[in-house]
Amino acid sequence: MIALGGVIGTGLFLGSGLIIHQAGPGGAILSFIIGGLLMYLVMLCLGELAVAMPTAGSFQEYATKYIGPSTGFMIGWLYWFSWACTIGLEFTSAGILLQRWFPDIPVWLWCLAFSVILFAVNAISARSFAETEFWFSAIKVAAILLFIIIGIGAIFGMIHLKDGEPAPLFRHLTDHGGLFPNGVFAILLTMVTVNFSFQGTELVGIAAGESESPEKTLPRSIRNIIWRTMVFFVLSIAVLAALLPWQTAGTVDSPFVVVLDKVGIPYAADIMNFIIITAVLSVANSGLYASSRMLWSLSKDGKGPEFTKKLSKRKIPINALLVTMVVSALSLLTSVVAPKTVYVWLISISGMVLVVVWMSICLSQYFFRKQFLKAGGDVKDLVFRTPLYPFVPLAGFIAFGIVLISLFFIEDQRIGLYCGIPFMAACYIIYYLKIKPKEEAKQFGTITKT
């Protein structure tokens, strides 16, 4: 449930409009199918790693052990930075959506209020986090299913559109340039945004570190999260593409709200707007949970600030929560920069970083299995096995590498590279100048004592 709650958020409810506009109706549907399959490859790799080595540090510890300590250090900080930016993105999205009802209240003020509320929720206990996520997820799942039903009814004329507009059937899929009005190549240009829409599935790996029996719960969770997200995302996009002309889709408003505005059901659009707000806050909630524990794990291993190791009496990494909230305050830039501009900046940065993290998961699994077999291990002893090894991890790594390269050709998303590449370079520099000498000195001290 944690992973499902972490997935369904602004990427689907707001980013889908941009994807439909860029790739066209058929391209958007195909983009999400491809994105779902790539996500599945990552989850298969993560499943083997997380069951064999459940740990709260998850990705950075796998990368440290099987790729290299400098890369593990970089991945840990990169993933934390990604979620800290995503939290700010979700706050910004919620503030933008609330302007539908409260146009006079600035977005930054909503961002500040959400920061205080979600910090309090996560500071109470992990149990309060889980309970909050359960209700957030239940609302989102019910809303998406209801939207799909209403949308299908509107497509075939069982539910009438406002102003007597005839049932569109498949007109929006075939008119105005057809399924791929901007060409098939446009699909590649949307993949970073699509991948961002699936951000959160990897939370299964982090949750495994705090699970009582990960060998039983994790395989089932991975199977469930895959088919559920594929059904929710692909069906939702298909309904949107059939009801919304691709030229009018974008990020100004949620396409879900725009579609329901066209349906003659009183208050349907307002209800969906409220649900979307709960959805994006759910993602912020999941992200705060995940990133604070990643920062705590880094600090515990001597790779982060000493003060962020502190746990509260309830075993909550309270200082790590505080630091993460400070970075998420990037959403407060909406006080001086247009909110929609801040939204594009943050989604580009988070999407680029996520691609790198997913690449590291694939590569970690590849080297883990290789070392496991070299050490005389039997694949049958692995409770969860990544199938079709080494094809699955290598295919995932190469595919995400292509997606990363595509960013150079997308002008409005290059900011992800402009921020992400220097951040990664800084992580490597800090590791070799500060962290590695400290680790070597500690290791030398241990040897001399013995």
Order of alpha helices (4+ residues) and beta strands (2+ residues): alpha-alpha-alpha-alpha-alpha-alpha-alpha-alpha-alpha-alpha-alpha-alpha-alpha-alpha-alpha-alpha-alpha-alpha
